[in-house]
Amino acid sequence: MSTKTIVVTRPSGQARQLVEALTYSIENSGVAKRSLPEIVSLPLLTIIPKADDQLADHIATVLKDADLAIFVSPNAIECVMRLLERDWQAFSKKIIPIGVMGGSSKLALQNHGIGQEVNPTPILIPDSNEHWDSEGLWQELQSLAWDWQSKKVVIFKGEGGRDWLADTLKNAGAKIEAISTYTRMPLDLKNPAWHTIREMDLSKSLWLLTSSEAVRYLGEVAKAQFPQTLESAHALCSHHNIAKAAKAIGFGEVFITESGDEALMKATLAWLMI
């Protein structure tokens, strides 16, 4: 019987931490008594931060009179903090609350000390991980009971992506400043990581999918170059939008788990025990 394979599709830097945690978790579980799975890293997208003095100066200027800052992802947080190299509360005479869409982003803020100050920065996040998305954050923002026509909102994002929240805030009357802080580069088709994927038994594979954009790129490559279809493969998705994208590109069995590494690892162990 061939070994099961777990495919981690995050960008390389983020994947390393998850692969190490998965390896430790598997080796200390009942799965190790069977046969250890192979863990493969396939960084479908690479995050490329924008780094220039003009962008950093622009962000600092925009924040001076901002009423709310929204980070669409942990990548946006890391790129902005790398650019600014100052404490969050140093950019305005008032404390600028921050909106995020999920637990990973909240953790990224905490890693930078945000929300843990003497006078903590308010962090707005959907109350349930089932609603960790743009729509969920918009619902959470309603608790502010703001007159949006008098508010300026800065949204930090990558190039492309959904504009639903920006459009919704704009329709509510808010002044929106959307700033792209990173780009995403698809994995080169000549990268040797693809060879491993083409050679493995997809029916014994579990793909950890955490980005809809990455899933769509995978679908393009699979359709053009994979000797097997994805119909026999299993997908583990951290959000229903990602699950929808996984089904659209042909994954035969799609599981949805809560967001965050702990939930991904727990669900992966459950799959390995089947």
C-alpha positions as CSV (number, residue, x, y, z in Angstrom):
1,M,0.0,0.0,0.0
2,S,1.5,3.4,-1.0
3,T,2.1,6.1,1.5
4,K,-0.4,8.9,2.0
5,T,0.8,12.3,1.0
6,I,0.0,15.7,2.5
7,V,0.4,18.7,0.2
8,V,1.0,22.0,1.9
9,T,0.2,24.8,-0.6
10,R,1.2,27.9,1.4
11,P,4.0,30.3,0.4
12,S,7.4,28.9,1.4
13,G,7.9,30.9,4.6
14,Q,4.5,30.2,6.0
15,A,4.6,26.6,4.9
16,R,7.8,25.8,6.8
17,Q,6.2,26.5,10.2
18,L,3.1,24.4,9.3
19,V,5.2,21.5,8.0
20,E,7.3,21.4,11.1
21,A,4.3,21.5,13.4
22,L,2.5,18.8,11.3
23,T,5.6,16.5,11.4
24,Y,5.8,16.8,15.2
25,S,2.1,16.2,15.6
26,I,2.1,13.2,13.4
27,E,5.2,11.6,14.9
28,N,3.6,11.9,18.4
29,S,0.2,10.5,17.3
30,G,-1.2,7.1,16.7
31,V,-0.7,7.6,13.0
32,A,3.0,7.0,13.5
33,K,2.2,3.4,14.4
34,R,1.0,2.8,10.9
35,S,3.2,4.5,8.3
36,L,4.3,8.0,8.3
37,P,2.9,10.1,5.5
38,E,5.0,12.1,3.1
39,I,4.6,15.9,3.5
40,V,5.2,17.9,0.3
41,S,5.5,21.6,0.0
42,L,4.0,23.1,-3.1
43,P,4.1,26.9,-2.7
44,L,1.5,27.8,-5.3
45,L,1.9,31.5,-4.8
46,T,4.9,33.5,-3.5
47,I,4.3,36.7,-1.6
48,I,6.5,39.5,-2.8
49,P,6.3,42.6,-0.5
50,K,6.5,46.0,-2.0
51,A,9.4,47.9,-0.4
52,D,10.1,51.5,-1.2
53,D,10.4,54.7,0.7
54,Q,7.6,56.4,-1.1
55,L,5.1,53.7,-0.2
56,A,6.1,53.8,3.5
57,D,5.8,57.6,3.5
58,H,2.4,57.4,1.8
59,I,1.1,54.9,4.4
60,A,2.4,57.1,7.3
61,T,0.6,60.1,5.8
62,V,-2.6,58.3,5.1
63,L,-2.7,57.0,8.7
64,K,-2.5,60.4,10.3
65,D,-6.2,61.1,9.8
66,A,-7.6,57.5,9.4
67,D,-10.5,56.4,11.5
68,L,-10.1,52.6,10.8
69,A,-7.5,50.4,9.2
70,I,-8.3,47.0,7.7
71,F,-5.8,44.3,7.0
72,V,-7.1,41.7,4.6
73,S,-4.6,39.0,5.5
74,P,-1.5,38.2,7.7
75,N,0.6,39.0,4.7
76,A,-0.7,42.5,4.6
77,I,0.1,43.0,8.2
78,E,3.7,41.7,7.9
79,C,4.3,43.8,4.8
80,V,3.0,47.0,6.4
81,M,4.9,46.5,9.6
82,R,8.1,45.8,7.7
83,L,7.6,49.0,5.8
84,L,6.7,51.2,8.7
85,E,9.2,50.0,11.4
86,R,7.3,52.0,14.1
87,D,4.8,51.3,16.8
88,W,1.2,51.3,15.5
89,Q,0.1,54.0,17.9
90,A,2.8,56.3,16.7
91,F,1.1,57.2,13.5
92,S,-1.8,59.3,14.8
93,K,-2.8,61.4,17.8
94,K,-5.7,59.0,18.3
95,I,-5.6,55.2,18.4
96,I,-6.6,53.8,15.1
97,P,-8.8,50.6,15.5
98,I,-8.0,47.7,13.2
99,G,-10.3,45.3,11.5
100,V,-9.2,41.8,10.4
101,M,-11.0,38.9,8.9
102,G,-9.6,35.9,10.8
103,G,-7.6,34.5,13.7
104,S,-4.3,34.3,11.8
105,S,-4.4,38.0,11.2
106,K,-5.2,38.7,14.9
107,L,-2.3,36.6,15.9
108,A,0.0,38.4,13.5
109,L,-1.1,41.7,15.1
110,Q,-0.4,40.3,18.5
111,N,3.1,39.2,17.4
112,H,3.8,42.9,16.8
113,G,2.4,43.9,20.2
114,I,-0.8,45.4,18.7
115,G,-3.8,45.1,21.0
116,Q,-1.4,44.5,23.9
117,E,-0.4,48.1,24.5
118,V,-1.0,50.0,27.8
119,N,-4.1,51.5,26.1
120,P,-4.9,48.6,23.8
121,T,-5.6,49.1,20.1
122,P,-9.2,47.8,19.4
123,I,-9.1,44.8,17.1
124,L,-12.4,44.1,15.3
125,I,-12.8,40.5,14.1
126,P,-15.9,38.4,13.2
127,D,-17.2,36.7,16.3
128,S,-17.2,33.2,14.7
129,N,-14.6,31.5,12.6
130,E,-17.5,30.5,10.3
131,H,-17.7,34.1,9.4
132,W,-14.0,34.9,9.0
133,D,-14.3,36.8,5.7
134,S,-15.2,40.2,4.3
135,E,-18.9,39.7,4.9
136,G,-18.3,38.7,8.5
137,L,-16.1,41.7,9.2
138,W,-18.7,44.0,7.7
139,Q,-21.2,42.6,10.1
140,E,-18.8,43.2,13.0
141,L,-18.2,46.7,11.9
142,Q,-21.9,47.4,12.3
143,S,-21.4,47.2,16.1
144,L,-19.5,50.5,15.9
145,A,-22.7,52.3,14.9
146,W,-20.7,54.9,13.0
147,D,-21.8,57.5,10.5
148,W,-19.6,56.2,7.7
149,Q,-19.9,59.4,5.7
150,S,-17.6,61.0,8.2
151,K,-15.1,58.2,8.3
152,K,-11.8,57.5,6.5
153,V,-10.9,53.8,6.1
154,V,-7.6,52.5,5.0
155,I,-7.5,49.0,3.5
156,F,-4.2,47.2,3.3
157,K,-4.2,44.4,0.7
158,G,-2.3,42.6,-2.0
159,E,-2.7,43.3,-5.7
160,G,-6.0,42.0,-7.0
161,G,-8.3,40.1,-4.7
162,R,-11.9,40.8,-3.7
163,D,-13.1,44.4,-3.5
164,W,-16.4,43.5,-1.9
165,L,-15.6,45.1,1.5
166,A,-14.2,48.3,0.0
167,D,-17.2,48.7,-2.3
168,T,-19.6,48.1,0.6
169,L,-17.9,50.7,2.8
170,K,-17.8,53.1,-0.1
171,N,-21.5,52.6,-0.7
172,A,-22.1,53.3,3.0
173,G,-20.4,56.7,2.5
174,A,-16.9,56.1,3.9
175,K,-13.8,57.5,2.3
176,I,-11.7,54.6,1.2
177,E,-8.0,54.4,0.6
178,A,-6.9,51.0,-0.6
179,I,-3.2,50.3,-0.6
180,S,-1.5,47.3,-2.2
181,T,1.5,46.2,-0.1
182,Y,2.4,43.0,-1.9
183,T,2.0,41.0,-5.1
184,R,1.6,37.2,-5.6
185,M,3.8,35.3,-8.0
186,P,2.5,31.9,-9.2
187,L,4.9,28.9,-8.9
188,D,7.0,28.6,-12.0
189,L,5.9,25.6,-14.1
190,K,9.6,24.5,-14.3
191,N,9.9,24.3,-10.5
192,P,10.9,20.7,-9.5
193,A,8.1,20.7,-6.9
194,W,5.6,20.1,-9.8
195,H,7.4,16.9,-10.7
196,T,6.7,15.3,-7.3
197,I,3.0,16.1,-7.7
198,R,2.8,14.6,-11.2
199,E,4.4,11.4,-10.0
200,M,2.4,10.8,-6.8
201,D,-0.9,8.9,-6.3
202,L,-3.5,11.6,-6.1
203,S,-6.0,9.2,-4.6
204,K,-3.9,9.1,-1.4
205,S,-3.3,12.8,-1.2
206,L,-4.7,15.5,1.1
207,W,-4.2,19.1,-0.1
208,L,-4.2,21.8,2.5
209,L,-5.8,24.8,0.8
210,T,-5.8,28.2,2.4
211,S,-6.1,30.6,-0.6
212,S,-8.8,30.7,-3.3
213,E,-6.5,32.4,-5.7
214,A,-3.9,29.6,-5.2
215,V,-6.6,27.0,-5.8
216,R,-7.6,28.6,-9.1
217,Y,-4.0,28.6,-10.3
218,L,-3.7,25.0,-9.3
219,G,-6.7,24.2,-11.4
220,E,-5.1,25.8,-14.5
221,V,-1.9,23.8,-14.0
222,A,-3.8,20.5,-13.3
223,K,-6.0,20.9,-16.4
224,A,-3.0,21.5,-18.6
225,Q,-0.3,19.3,-17.2
226,F,-1.5,16.6,-14.7
227,P,-1.6,13.0,-15.9
228,Q,-4.5,12.4,-13.4
229,T,-7.5,14.5,-12.6
230,L,-8.1,15.8,-9.1
231,E,-11.3,13.8,-8.8
232,S,-9.6,11.2,-6.7
233,A,-7.8,13.7,-4.5
234,H,-8.9,15.1,-1.1
235,A,-8.9,18.8,-0.2
236,L,-8.9,20.3,3.3
237,C,-10.0,24.0,3.1
238,S,-10.0,26.7,5.8
239,H,-13.0,28.5,4.4
240,H,-16.2,27.8,2.4
241,N,-15.1,30.1,-0.4
242,I,-11.9,28.1,-0.8
243,A,-13.9,24.9,-0.7
244,K,-16.1,26.2,-3.4
245,A,-13.0,27.0,-5.5
246,A,-11.6,23.5,-4.8
247,K,-14.9,21.8,-6.0
248,A,-14.8,24.0,-9.1
249,I,-11.4,22.7,-10.2
250,G,-12.4,19.1,-9.7
251,F,-11.4,17.9,-6.3
252,G,-13.5,14.8,-5.6
253,E,-13.8,15.1,-1.8
254,V,-13.6,18.5,-0.1
255,F,-13.5,19.0,3.7
256,I,-14.0,22.4,5.4
257,T,-12.2,23.0,8.7
258,E,-11.9,26.0,11.0
259,S,-9.2,28.6,10.2
260,G,-5.8,28.3,11.9
261,D,-3.0,25.8,12.0
262,E,-4.3,23.9,15.0
263,A,-7.6,23.2,13.2
264,L,-5.7,22.2,10.0
265,M,-3.5,19.8,11.9
266,K,-6.4,18.2,13.8
267,A,-8.4,17.6,10.6
268,T,-5.2,16.3,8.9
269,L,-4.7,13.7,11.7
270,A,-8.3,12.7,11.4
271,W,-7.9,12.1,7.6
272,L,-4.7,10.1,8.2
273,M,-6.5,7.8,10.6
274,I,-9.1,6.8,8.0
